[in-house]
Every structure is written in structure tokens, then in C-alpha cells.
Amino acid sequence: MSKNDKGRSLEEFKVNVSQDVLDDLKHRLELTRFAPDLDNETGYYGLSTEYIKPLVEYWADGFDWRAQEERLNSYKQYRVEIDGTPVHFIWQKGNGSNSHPILIHHGWPWTPDFNSKLIGPLTDPAAHGGDPSDSYDVIVPSLPGFAWSTPVGRGDLNYWKIADIMHKLVTEVLGYEKYGVVGSDYGALVTSQLGHKYGDSIVAVHYGGELVPGFFQSDKYWDVTEGFKIPEGASERFREDWLYFEATRAGHVAAHMLETQTLTHGLNDSPVGMLAWLLKRWKEWSDRWGDFEELFPRDFILTQATTYWVTQSIGSSIRMYKNALRYPWKPEHDRQPQIEPPAGMTFLLGDAFPPDVRTPEERLANFENGPTRAWFNPINLKVHQKGGHFVAWENGEDFVEDIKETFRKVR
């Protein structure tokens, strides 16, 4: 057991999956009935059997989960229960004499492991060629309902309810009065709600892409484009980018919102079905100009898939989408901007969003003239060529420097 500064006992946590669970997974993989897949060599109809079969065979006979457990357990991890919900988190204290806390959120379909490249450079910058004064106490949770923050005992969790849990984690469990927050994807929604509701406690927020409260609550909540149609006479680049964006985003949002539990039955019972669903997102949301196999080695892919499988968190993570509609967000105040703490942003040009953007100047203009700009108090906007949607994993080095710059401005 470990105690925080307020004396509250914390349960130390180690990833240790029982062997019978791993044996069951191996058995299921060995019995896989691969789907017929005519005329799909290019993946026109979705992730092809030809592409996924070698990965499944390696998962069944070659992938070393125990080695990955050892790597995951190199970080100091804990679990607590907050509002009846298990919360797993990495809590790695900084080496500096004046380390400030930063809470770092992942998205879907991520795990805390996607943020692992940030931990060393932020807790021990001197060891990574940085300034020792840029040291932080880093808190990397599994969002409730994801990965090791399971099983959940309540079915109503969504981003704004998770924000309440995260605030209690940092202030009541760990004893920090002020803290910074970083988030991407679904974690950006949690970050935005924290900045909206708990702005007095948050020194700054930093994003790997802008998302604001109220998402998934439109009349076309299941349509990521909200009914947008490409106008006649649009340029070829505009058409190409919009069609690419729709192809990468529309399918999973519609399925998660309209068939939440129906989809879960299949994914929770079939490791290959679950892997295909996750892998399609990782592959298509990654850097559109990059080499996916280089950025996402198969051991990393299978570590994330195994995490989702052994924790049975695919269904509870998917439900976060529909719960944003069922339990709609309501503002806590009418002050402007709604997200009051100073904000930093890291934009990567390899992401499919926003469409029709190819240069740093275009990306900044898209944000400055876009619908989310009025929500924020931006102090640090950065654009980088390398990387797609998974900012912390695909371009951790630039993300770290951008985070440091944001928080230097307010320290």
C-alpha cells in the first residue's frame, strides 16, 4: 500500500492476467473461422482476411503477453474506487524539486499505453535531453469503463460524468489543489468538461485535437458529418479529403450510437472480431501519409487488443458514445469562454480531421475560424506534419514539447 500527502491509502496495482484467461484466448484464436473475402485485396470492403489472418496466427502462437505485462508494470500503478467506480491510474512523480501535476487522458480505442511515450520526458526531462525544471508529476488513468478501470458497476458513464471522477482522483485521492490536464479524442471531451466545470482548479489544458462538450447530441447524433453534403463544384482536393474523413470516421460512430450493445455481443465473444474492429480504427486514423506498420508494431497492437479482451472493456468503452446522448451535457455557467483555463493545442496534419487541410497555415485558420474557437482561451497553438489522430503515440516528441510550452506559460 502507498499513501498520498493526505494520508489516504492507495491500492498498488500490477497487471497480472490469470493464465486460464490467456489459455481461453489462445483456444479461441486457434478455432477462428476466417471469413470468405472475395475481391478484397485492397481492403475496399473493410479490413481484409488476408491482412488480419497472419496477425491472428501470431497472436495465438508467438505473441508474448507476459513480456508486455512486465513492460506495463514498469510504471507505478494504483487502483481506487471513486463514486462506486474502479479507477486505475499510473502515478509517476517527477524528479524535479517543484514538479506540478498533469492529468493525461486517452481516447477510444486507446488504452493508457498510448500515452506511455509522454511519461519519461515529463517526469524526468533531464534524462531525455530536456530542462530539469520542466518536471511534472504525471497521472495517466484508464478512463472508467476502459482497460484496467473495470468492471464498472454503473451504466451511465460518459465524458462529463468521468470528469467528476477524475477531479476527485486528483484533488481528493492524490491531494493536489491545482493541476493541468491533457487530452485527446474522447479524453479531450473529459478535459474540456474539467476546464469548464473545475476551471478554478486547473492551471491549463492542452489538447491533441479540439473537442467541446455537447458532442454526440445533435439531431443527427449518429452521423459524424451531421448531414453535410459535398457542394457541387467543390475542388478535387475538397472531395478527396471529405470522402476520406467520412470513410475513416462515419462507420464506427454510427455503429456505436445505433447498435451499442448489439455490436458488443459479437466483439465481446470473438477476439478476432474485436481485433478487426479496433485495428481498422488504428490503421485508418493513423497518419494518412505515414507507414502504419512502422508506427504500430504488431506487439503494440496485440498488447492493446489483449488489454481490451482480458478486461472485457470493449462494451463499456463503446457505451460512452450513446451515453453522451442519453445523459446530455448541460453547462455549469454562462461565462465566456466556456473552457476558461489557458489552452494549448497540438494539431497533426496526418489526421483525417479536419478535411481540406494540408498546411500548418490552413490548420490554424480552420481552428481560428471554426465553431469551437469561442470555447477556448488559447495561448499555444502548434501544428506538426508527422502523425495522425493518435497524437501521443504517433508524435510523442513534439507533443511533449508543446505540452511543456503551454505549462511554462502559466507556471
Residue, then its C-alpha position, 0 to 999 in steps of 0.5 A: m500500500s502507498k499513501n498520498d500527502k493526505g494520508r489516504s491509502l492507495e491500492e498498488f496495482k500490477v497487471n497480472v492476467s490469470q493464465d486460464v484467461l490467456d489459455d481461453l484466448k489462445h483456444r479461441l484464436e486457434l478455432t477462428r473461422f476466417a471469413p470468405d473475402l472475395d475481391n478484397e485485396t485492397g481492403y475496399y470492403g473493410l479490413s481484409t482476411e488476408y491482412i488480419k489472418p497472419l496477425v491472428e496466427y501470431w497472436a495465438d502462437g508467438f505473441d508474448w503477453r507476459a513480456q508486455e505485462e512486465r513492460l506495463n508494470s514498469y510504471k507505478q500503478y494504483r487502483v481506487e474506487i471513486d463514486g462506486t467506480p474502479v479507477h486505475f491510474i499510473w502515478q509517476k512523480g517527477n524528479g524535479s524539486n517543484s514538479h506540478p501535476i498533469l492529468i493525461h487522458h486517452g481516447w477510444p480505442w486507446t488504452p493508457d499505453f498510448n500515452s506511455k511515450l509522454i511519461g519519461p520526458l515529463t517526469d524526468p526531462a533531464a534524462h531525455g535531453g530536456d530542462p530539469s525544471d520542466s518536471y511534472d508529476v504525471i497521472v495517466p488513468s484508464l478512463p472508467g469503463f476502459a482497460w484496467s478501470t473495470p468492471v464498472g458497476r454503473g451504466d451511465l458513464n460518459y465524458w462529463k460524468i468521468a470528469d467528476i471522477m477524475h477531479k476527485l482522483v486528483t484533488e481528493v485521492l492524490g491531494y493536489e489543489k491545482y493541476g493541468v490536464v491533457g487530452s485527446d479524442y474522447g479524453a479531450l471531451v473529459t478535459s474540456q468538461l474539467g476546464h469548464k466545470y473545475g476551471d478554478s482548479i486547473v492551471a491549463v489544458h492542452y489538447g491533441g485535437e479540439l473537442v467541446p462538450g455537447f458532442f454526440q447530441s445533435d439531431k443527427y447524433w449518429d452521423v459524424t458529418e451531421g448531414f453535410k453534403i459535398p457542394e457541387g463544384a467543390s475542388e478535387r482536393f475538397r472531395e478527396d479529403w471529405l470522402y476520406f474523413e467520412a470513410t475513416r470516421a462515419g462507420h464506427v460512430a454510427a455503429h456505436m450510437l445505433e447498435t451499442q450493445t448489439l455490436t458488443h455481443g459479437l466483439n465481446d465473444s470473438p477476439v478476432g472480431m474485436l481485433a478487426w474492429l479496433l485495428k481498422r480504427w488504428k490503421e485508418w486514423s493513423d497518419r494518412w501519409g505515414d507507414f502504419e506498420e512502422l508506427f504500430p508494431r504488431d506487439f503494440i497492437l496485440t498488447q492493446a487488443t489483449t488489454y481490451w479482451v482480458t478486461q472485457s472493456i470493449g462494451s463499456s468503452i463503446r457505451m460512452y458514445k450513446n451515453a453522451l446522448r442519453y445523459p446530455w451535457k448541460p453547462e455549469h455557467d454562462r461565462q465566456p469562454q466556456i473552457e476558461p483555463p489557458a489552452g494549448m493545442t497540438f494539431l497533426l496534419g496526418d489526421a483525417f480531421p479536419p478535411d481540406v487541410r494540408t498546411p500548418e497555415e490552413r490548420l490554424a485558420n480552420f481552428e481560428n475560424g471554426p465553431t469551437r474557437a469561442w470555447f477556448n482561451p488559447i495561448n499555444l497553438k502548434v501544428h506538426q506534419k508527422g502523425g495522425h489522430f493518435v497524437a501521443w503515440e504517433n508524435g510523442e516528441d513534439f507533443v511533449e514539447d508543446i505540452k511543456e510550452t503551454f505549462r511554462k506559460v502559466r507556471 
